Amino acid sequence: MGKDRGIRMNRPIDEYLKHADALAQDVVNVWGSNWEGGKGYFTPEFKVLLDRTFPYWEAKRTAENHREFGTVSRKVAAAEHDTRLTFAQAYKTFWERHEELEGVH
């Protein structure tokens, strides 16, 4: 996932925020392909990441829909921002743990 985006261990959260949309899409793609492939088993760490991905995905979609009509409220924008940050932090933790286990530095 993160390897394709050039993200390596101990990067600042800003690196994950910059790529949050693409990283979230990667997580959804992995989830979907495993689920449809009949595997349906995910590690506890990946489940935590999923639990942070879907709220961000939904808040992002809601904000984009509101922006399209010029009606994005502070509450909607804040929800998008907060869930994006929560997702990026979860992804950073997940990815750096993955690299640590793989011996990548």
C-alpha positions in Angstrom: 0.0 0.0 0.0 2.2 2.9 1.2 5.2 1.6 -0.6 3.7 2.7 -3.9 3.4 6.2 -2.6 7.0 6.5 -1.6 6.2 6.6 2.1 8.9 5.2 4.4 9.2 4.7 8.2 9.3 7.7 10.5 7.8 10.1 8.1 5.9 13.1 9.5 2.2 12.8 9.6 2.0 15.4 6.8 3.3 12.8 4.3 0.4 10.6 5.1 -2.1 13.5 5.0 -0.7 14.5 1.6 -1.5 11.1 0.2 -4.6 10.3 2.4 -7.1 10.0 -0.5 -4.9 7.6 -2.4 -4.0 5.6 0.7 -7.6 5.3 1.7 -8.4 4.1 -1.7 -5.6 1.5 -1.4 -7.1 0.3 1.9 -10.6 0.0 0.4 -9.2 -1.9 -2.6 -7.3 -4.4 -0.4 -10.4 -4.9 1.7 -12.6 -5.3 -1.4 -10.3 -7.7 -3.2 -9.9 -9.9 -0.1 -13.6 -9.9 0.7 -14.6 -10.7 -2.9 -11.8 -13.3 -3.2 -13.4 -15.3 -0.4 -10.7 -14.7 2.1 -12.5 -12.3 4.3 -9.9 -12.6 7.1 -8.1 -9.4 8.2 -5.5 -9.0 10.9 -6.6 -7.0 13.9 -4.2 -4.2 12.9 -5.9 -4.0 9.4 -9.3 -4.0 11.0 -8.3 -1.0 13.1 -7.1 0.7 9.9 -10.4 -0.1 8.2 -12.3 1.3 11.2 -10.5 4.6 10.5 -10.8 4.5 6.8 -14.5 4.2 6.3 -15.5 7.2 8.5 -12.9 9.3 6.5 -14.2 8.0 3.2 -17.8 8.9 4.2 -16.9 12.4 5.6 -14.8 13.1 2.5 -17.7 12.1 0.2 -20.2 14.2 2.2 -17.9 17.3 2.1 -17.3 16.9 -1.7 -21.0 16.6 -2.3 -21.6 19.8 -0.2 -18.8 21.6 -2.0 -20.3 20.8 -5.4 -23.3 22.8 -4.4 -21.4 25.4 -2.5 -23.0 24.5 0.8 -20.2 23.0 2.9 -20.6 23.9 6.5 -17.9 24.3 9.1 -19.3 21.1 10.8 -19.0 19.1 7.6 -15.5 20.5 6.8 -14.4 19.8 10.4 -15.6 16.2 10.2 -13.7 15.7 7.0 -10.5 17.2 8.5 -10.8 15.3 11.8 -11.5 11.9 10.1 -8.6 12.6 7.6 -6.2 13.2 10.5 -7.4 10.1 12.4 -7.1 8.0 9.2 -3.6 9.3 8.5 -2.4 8.6 12.0 -3.9 5.1 11.8 -2.2 4.5 8.5 1.1 5.8 9.7 1.0 3.4 12.7 -0.1 0.5 10.5 2.4 1.1 7.7 5.4 1.7 10.0 4.6 -1.4 12.0 4.4 -3.3 8.7 7.8 -2.0 7.7 9.2 -2.8 11.1 8.1 -6.4 10.8 9.5 -6.5 7.3 12.8 -5.0 8.4 12.5 -2.0 6.1 14.0 1.3 7.3 
